[in-house]
């Protein structure tokens, strides 16, 4: 017949609780360490997209300032290029978002 302990002293309960809290803390730290590079990549991608958008906005501002001096053909081509760059920025950001969500194990809508 095996001996089973049905009663634990307050000290023993406190020790077991401390071990459980320590384990939970270490698991959380490991999770944070795993997620840190994923979050950093996503933050860098957002910063890069914002930088590109800022540069594009400045270029569009210059374009709009001098638009009346340009030929119609140049205007049409420039506007196509502006739209293409906007699309590239959006696609880059959406791709990076998908990578982030997948790496974090989050379901995308």
C-alpha positions as CSV (number, residue, x, y, z in Angstrom):
1,X,0.0,0.0,0.0
2,X,1.5,3.4,-1.0
3,X,1.4,6.3,1.3
4,X,-0.5,9.3,0.1
5,X,-0.2,12.7,1.7
6,X,-3.6,14.3,2.1
7,X,-2.4,17.2,4.1
8,X,0.2,19.7,3.2
9,X,1.6,22.2,5.6
10,X,1.3,25.9,4.9
11,X,5.0,26.0,4.3
12,X,4.8,23.1,1.7
13,X,1.9,24.8,0.0
14,X,3.8,28.1,-0.2
15,X,6.9,26.3,-1.7
16,X,4.7,24.6,-4.3
17,X,3.0,27.9,-5.2
18,X,6.4,29.6,-5.5
19,X,7.6,26.9,-7.9
20,X,4.5,27.3,-10.0
21,X,4.9,31.1,-10.1
22,X,8.5,30.7,-11.0
23,X,7.7,28.3,-13.8
24,X,5.0,30.6,-15.2
25,X,7.4,33.5,-15.1
26,X,10.1,31.6,-17.0
27,X,7.6,30.5,-19.6
28,X,6.5,34.1,-20.1
29,X,10.1,35.3,-20.4
30,X,10.8,32.6,-23.0
31,X,7.7,33.6,-25.0
32,X,8.7,37.2,-24.9
33,X,12.2,36.3,-26.1
34,X,10.8,34.3,-29.0
35,X,8.4,37.1,-30.0
36,X,10.9,40.0,-29.7
37,X,12.5,39.5,-33.2
38,X,9.1,39.0,-34.8
39,X,7.8,42.3,-33.3
40,X,11.0,44.1,-34.2
41,X,10.7,43.0,-37.8
42,X,7.1,44.2,-37.9
43,X,8.0,47.6,-36.3
44,X,10.9,48.1,-38.8
45,X,8.6,47.3,-41.7
46,X,6.1,49.8,-40.6
47,X,8.8,52.4,-40.2
48,X,10.2,51.6,-43.6
49,X,6.8,51.9,-45.2
50,X,6.2,55.3,-43.4
51,X,9.5,56.5,-44.6
52,X,8.7,55.5,-48.2
53,X,5.3,57.2,-47.9
54,X,6.9,60.4,-46.6
55,X,9.3,60.5,-49.5
56,X,6.5,59.8,-52.0
57,X,4.4,62.5,-50.4
58,X,7.2,65.0,-50.7
59,X,7.7,64.0,-54.4
60,X,4.0,64.4,-55.0
61,X,4.0,67.8,-53.4
62,X,6.8,68.9,-55.7
63,X,5.0,67.4,-58.7
64,X,1.8,69.2,-57.9
65,X,3.7,72.5,-57.5
66,X,5.1,72.2,-61.0
67,X,2.4,70.2,-62.7
68,X,1.1,73.1,-64.8
69,X,4.6,73.4,-66.4
70,X,4.6,69.8,-67.6
71,X,3.3,68.3,-70.8
72,X,0.2,66.0,-70.7
73,X,2.3,62.9,-71.5
74,X,4.6,63.6,-68.6
75,X,1.7,64.2,-66.3
76,X,0.0,60.9,-67.3
77,X,3.2,58.9,-66.8
78,X,4.0,60.6,-63.5
79,X,0.6,59.9,-62.1
80,X,0.9,56.2,-63.1
81,X,4.3,56.1,-61.3
82,X,2.7,57.7,-58.2
83,X,-0.1,55.1,-58.2
84,X,2.5,52.3,-58.7
85,X,4.6,53.4,-55.8
86,X,1.5,53.7,-53.6
87,X,0.5,50.1,-54.5
88,X,4.1,48.9,-53.8
89,X,4.1,50.5,-50.4
90,X,0.7,49.0,-49.5
91,X,1.6,45.5,-50.8
92,X,4.9,45.6,-48.9
93,X,3.1,46.5,-45.7
94,X,0.4,43.9,-46.2
95,X,2.9,41.2,-46.9
96,X,4.9,42.1,-43.8
97,X,1.7,42.1,-41.8
98,X,0.8,38.6,-43.0
99,X,4.3,37.4,-42.1
100,X,4.0,39.0,-38.6
101,X,0.5,37.5,-38.0
102,X,1.7,34.0,-39.1
103,X,4.8,34.1,-37.0
104,X,2.8,35.2,-33.9
105,X,0.2,32.6,-34.5
106,X,-2.6,35.1,-34.9
107,X,-5.5,34.4,-37.3
108,X,-5.9,37.1,-39.9
109,X,-9.4,38.3,-40.7
